[in-house]
C-alpha cells in the first residue's frame, strides 16, 4: 500500500505515542484553528494557541474514535510524534 499505514481501512495521516501507553492515530483533519482568524485558536492552559484538531483512533485502556488536539499532544513532554 505504498508505505501508507491504515487503521480499520482509514489511512493514518499522523500518529503519536505516550510514555504512559496511549496512542493517537489521526485519520482526518477536522479543523485548523489559528489565533489570528475567526476561530481564535484553541484555549490551552488558559491562552489561545494555533492548533489542528484531528479525528482518529485513540488507544489507551480502551479503544475509542474521536477528536483530539495536536497542540495539546505537542505540549505534553511524555508524548512523542511518530509521523
N, C-alpha and C positions, 0 to 999 in steps of 0.2 A: 504494500500500500504506500509506496514512495516514501518510506521513513516516517509517515504520519502515525500518530497514536490515536486510538479510539477507545471510548468507553460506551458500552451499550449502543454501539452504532453511531455515536456522535464523535466528531473529530475534537481532540483536545487541543486548544489553542494556547494555553498557558497552564502551568502546574506549580504547586508549592508543596513543601512538606515541613512539618514542625518537629522539634526535638521531643515533643510530647506524643508523637504518633499520629497526629492528624494529617490529612492530605486534602488538598483542594485541586480539582480538575476543572478548569474553565472550558466550556464548550461554546459559549457565545458572549459577546459584549452586549450588555443590556443598556448601559447608559454611560456617557462620558460627562463628568461633572468638572467644570472649570470655575475657579473663584471669580474670574473676570466676566463670565457670561450670566445669563438669566438663571442658571441652576444654582449659582453661588457656591459651588463646590460641595463637598461633604464636610459636615462638622465632626471633627475627630479631636478628642481631648480638648473640647471647648473652642477650637478655632477652625476656620474654613481651610480646606485642603483640596487641591486638584486631585481627582480620583477617577478610577474606572470601576464601574460596577459590573461584575461578571455573573453569569448564570452557569451553574455546573454541578458536578457531584462533589459532595463533601463526605470524606470518610474519617470517622473517629470511632467512638464507642458504638455509634450507629451509622448507617448509610442514609444520606439524605440529599435530594436535589434541591437547590435553592440559590439565592443571590448572596454575593459576598463582595467586600470592598478590597480592591488591590492595594490601596494606600494603607489600610489597617494591617494587612499582611506584611507590607514592606516595612512598616514601623516596628513590628514585633521582632526583636532580636533572636527569638527562638525559631523563626520561620525562615526557610531558605527557598528562593525561587529556583525551580528546576529548569524551566524553559518558558 
